[in-house]
Amino acid sequence: MAKIPEFNFSKAKQVVVDLNIPEDEYLRVYRGSARTVLAYSIDGRRVSFPANILQPFITRTGIRGRFRIRFDEQGRFSSIEKL
């Protein structure tokens, strides 16, 4: 089985992911049982990021759409936008 490449935040400035997270699943963040989201970028890399950065995008049906996540030079979260 081929290994999926990890996303290297220190080398890349941004990543684009497609998300489809039902509301009940995202509510785990509020209950304290989830702190990170594991997703795959559109180019196939595995990406993990803090779940709370998605809070502005939650609706009654959850979080759906394509998002661009940007990082600073140290690989820390900088911004997120819905595309």
FIMI-857809 format. One record per residue (C-alpha): chain; x, y, z; residue number from 1. Coordinates in pm, whole numbers. Example, Ala and Ser with C-alpha at 12.3 -4.5 7.8 and 13.67 -1.06 7.14 Angstrom:
% FIMI-857809
<lomi><chain>A</chain><X>1230</X><Y>-450</Y><Z>780</Z><resi>1</resi></lomi>
<lomi><chain>A</chain><X>1367</X><Y>-106</Y><Z>714</Z><resi>2</resi></lomi>
//
This chain:
% FIMI-857809
<lomi><chain>A</chain><X>0</X><Y>0</Y><Z>0</Z><resi>1</resi></lomi>
<lomi><chain>A</chain><X>141</X><Y>340</Y><Z>-98</Z><resi>2</resi></lomi>
<lomi><chain>A</chain><X>210</X><Y>584</Y><Z>182</Z><resi>3</resi></lomi>
<lomi><chain>A</chain><X>16</X><Y>910</Y><Z>163</Z><resi>4</resi></lomi>
<lomi><chain>A</chain><X>253</X><Y>1206</Y><Z>182</Z><resi>5</resi></lomi>
<lomi><chain>A</chain><X>222</X><Y>1431</Y><Z>487</Z><resi>6</resi></lomi>
<lomi><chain>A</chain><X>168</X><Y>1799</Y><Z>432</Z><resi>7</resi></lomi>
<lomi><chain>A</chain><X>479</X><Y>1998</Y><Z>523</Z><resi>8</resi></lomi>
<lomi><chain>A</chain><X>349</X><Y>2327</Y><Z>663</Z><resi>9</resi></lomi>
<lomi><chain>A</chain><X>695</X><Y>2482</Y><Z>687</Z><resi>10</resi></lomi>
<lomi><chain>A</chain><X>755</X><Y>2454</Y><Z>311</Z><resi>11</resi></lomi>
<lomi><chain>A</chain><X>410</X><Y>2547</Y><Z>181</Z><resi>12</resi></lomi>
<lomi><chain>A</chain><X>226</X><Y>2871</Y><Z>226</Z><resi>13</resi></lomi>
<lomi><chain>A</chain><X>-124</X><Y>2737</Y><Z>164</Z><resi>14</resi></lomi>
<lomi><chain>A</chain><X>-337</X><Y>2429</Y><Z>115</Z><resi>15</resi></lomi>
<lomi><chain>A</chain><X>-680</X><Y>2381</Y><Z>-44</Z><resi>16</resi></lomi>
<lomi><chain>A</chain><X>-921</X><Y>2124</Y><Z>99</Z><resi>17</resi></lomi>
<lomi><chain>A</chain><X>-1275</X><Y>2013</Y><Z>20</Z><resi>18</resi></lomi>
<lomi><chain>A</chain><X>-1477</X><Y>1960</Y><Z>337</Z><resi>19</resi></lomi>
<lomi><chain>A</chain><X>-1814</X><Y>1800</Y><Z>408</Z><resi>20</resi></lomi>
<lomi><chain>A</chain><X>-1855</X><Y>1786</Y><Z>787</Z><resi>21</resi></lomi>
<lomi><chain>A</chain><X>-2208</X><Y>1729</Y><Z>922</Z><resi>22</resi></lomi>
<lomi><chain>A</chain><X>-2318</X><Y>1961</Y><Z>1203</Z><resi>23</resi></lomi>
<lomi><chain>A</chain><X>-2337</X><Y>1682</Y><Z>1463</Z><resi>24</resi></lomi>
<lomi><chain>A</chain><X>-1980</X><Y>1580</Y><Z>1389</Z><resi>25</resi></lomi>
<lomi><chain>A</chain><X>-1849</X><Y>1936</Y><Z>1418</Z><resi>26</resi></lomi>
<lomi><chain>A</chain><X>-2033</X><Y>1978</Y><Z>1750</Z><resi>27</resi></lomi>
<lomi><chain>A</chain><X>-1772</X><Y>1742</Y><Z>1898</Z><resi>28</resi></lomi>
<lomi><chain>A</chain><X>-1542</X><Y>2047</Y><Z>1897</Z><resi>29</resi></lomi>
<lomi><chain>A</chain><X>-1776</X><Y>2227</Y><Z>2137</Z><resi>30</resi></lomi>
<lomi><chain>A</chain><X>-1804</X><Y>1920</Y><Z>2358</Z><resi>31</resi></lomi>
<lomi><chain>A</chain><X>-1427</X><Y>1899</Y><Z>2380</Z><resi>32</resi></lomi>
<lomi><chain>A</chain><X>-1390</X><Y>1558</Y><Z>2216</Z><resi>33</resi></lomi>
<lomi><chain>A</chain><X>-1237</X><Y>1693</Y><Z>1892</Z><resi>34</resi></lomi>
<lomi><chain>A</chain><X>-965</X><Y>1952</Y><Z>1849</Z><resi>35</resi></lomi>
<lomi><chain>A</chain><X>-826</X><Y>1881</Y><Z>1505</Z><resi>36</resi></lomi>
<lomi><chain>A</chain><X>-958</X><Y>1805</Y><Z>1159</Z><resi>37</resi></lomi>
<lomi><chain>A</chain><X>-787</X><Y>1549</Y><Z>940</Z><resi>38</resi></lomi>
<lomi><chain>A</chain><X>-851</X><Y>1605</Y><Z>570</Z><resi>39</resi></lomi>
<lomi><chain>A</chain><X>-689</X><Y>1556</Y><Z>232</Z><resi>40</resi></lomi>
<lomi><chain>A</chain><X>-578</X><Y>1847</Y><Z>19</Z><resi>41</resi></lomi>
<lomi><chain>A</chain><X>-698</X><Y>1860</Y><Z>-339</Z><resi>42</resi></lomi>
<lomi><chain>A</chain><X>-355</X><Y>1736</Y><Z>-447</Z><resi>43</resi></lomi>
<lomi><chain>A</chain><X>-385</X><Y>1428</Y><Z>-221</Z><resi>44</resi></lomi>
<lomi><chain>A</chain><X>-175</X><Y>1519</Y><Z>83</Z><resi>45</resi></lomi>
<lomi><chain>A</chain><X>-297</X><Y>1445</Y><Z>434</Z><resi>46</resi></lomi>
<lomi><chain>A</chain><X>-355</X><Y>1766</Y><Z>632</Z><resi>47</resi></lomi>
<lomi><chain>A</chain><X>-430</X><Y>1816</Y><Z>1001</Z><resi>48</resi></lomi>
<lomi><chain>A</chain><X>-537</X><Y>2156</Y><Z>1134</Z><resi>49</resi></lomi>
<lomi><chain>A</chain><X>-716</X><Y>2307</Y><Z>1437</Z><resi>50</resi></lomi>
<lomi><chain>A</chain><X>-1092</X><Y>2250</Y><Z>1418</Z><resi>51</resi></lomi>
<lomi><chain>A</chain><X>-1173</X><Y>2589</Y><Z>1567</Z><resi>52</resi></lomi>
<lomi><chain>A</chain><X>-1056</X><Y>2772</Y><Z>1252</Z><resi>53</resi></lomi>
<lomi><chain>A</chain><X>-1373</X><Y>2644</Y><Z>1081</Z><resi>54</resi></lomi>
<lomi><chain>A</chain><X>-1610</X><Y>2804</Y><Z>1332</Z><resi>55</resi></lomi>
<lomi><chain>A</chain><X>-1701</X><Y>3106</Y><Z>1111</Z><resi>56</resi></lomi>
<lomi><chain>A</chain><X>-1823</X><Y>2867</Y><Z>840</Z><resi>57</resi></lomi>
<lomi><chain>A</chain><X>-2057</X><Y>2641</Y><Z>1039</Z><resi>58</resi></lomi>
<lomi><chain>A</chain><X>-2421</X><Y>2636</Y><Z>930</Z><resi>59</resi></lomi>
<lomi><chain>A</chain><X>-2725</X><Y>2435</Y><Z>1035</Z><resi>60</resi></lomi>
<lomi><chain>A</chain><X>-2614</X><Y>2161</Y><Z>800</Z><resi>61</resi></lomi>
<lomi><chain>A</chain><X>-2247</X><Y>2164</Y><Z>904</Z><resi>62</resi></lomi>
<lomi><chain>A</chain><X>-1943</X><Y>2276</Y><Z>708</Z><resi>63</resi></lomi>
<lomi><chain>A</chain><X>-1935</X><Y>2221</Y><Z>334</Z><resi>64</resi></lomi>
<lomi><chain>A</chain><X>-1719</X><Y>2361</Y><Z>60</Z><resi>65</resi></lomi>
<lomi><chain>A</chain><X>-1368</X><Y>2423</Y><Z>-64</Z><resi>66</resi></lomi>
<lomi><chain>A</chain><X>-1135</X><Y>2618</Y><Z>164</Z><resi>67</resi></lomi>
<lomi><chain>A</chain><X>-792</X><Y>2774</Y><Z>127</Z><resi>68</resi></lomi>
<lomi><chain>A</chain><X>-587</X><Y>2765</Y><Z>448</Z><resi>69</resi></lomi>
<lomi><chain>A</chain><X>-277</X><Y>2985</Y><Z>465</Z><resi>70</resi></lomi>
<lomi><chain>A</chain><X>25</X><Y>2949</Y><Z>692</Z><resi>71</resi></lomi>
<lomi><chain>A</chain><X>305</X><Y>3179</Y><Z>802</Z><resi>72</resi></lomi>
<lomi><chain>A</chain><X>678</X><Y>3112</Y><Z>760</Z><resi>73</resi></lomi>
<lomi><chain>A</chain><X>683</X><Y>2896</Y><Z>1076</Z><resi>74</resi></lomi>
<lomi><chain>A</chain><X>398</X><Y>2678</Y><Z>949</Z><resi>75</resi></lomi>
<lomi><chain>A</chain><X>138</X><Y>2826</Y><Z>1187</Z><resi>76</resi></lomi>
<lomi><chain>A</chain><X>-217</X><Y>2902</Y><Z>1082</Z><resi>77</resi></lomi>
<lomi><chain>A</chain><X>-254</X><Y>3247</Y><Z>928</Z><resi>78</resi></lomi>
<lomi><chain>A</chain><X>-596</X><Y>3264</Y><Z>757</Z><resi>79</resi></lomi>
<lomi><chain>A</chain><X>-876</X><Y>3065</Y><Z>601</Z><resi>80</resi></lomi>
<lomi><chain>A</chain><X>-1118</X><Y>3153</Y><Z>324</Z><resi>81</resi></lomi>
<lomi><chain>A</chain><X>-1404</X><Y>2972</Y><Z>158</Z><resi>82</resi></lomi>
<lomi><chain>A</chain><X>-1354</X><Y>2948</Y><Z>-217</Z><resi>83</resi></lomi>
//
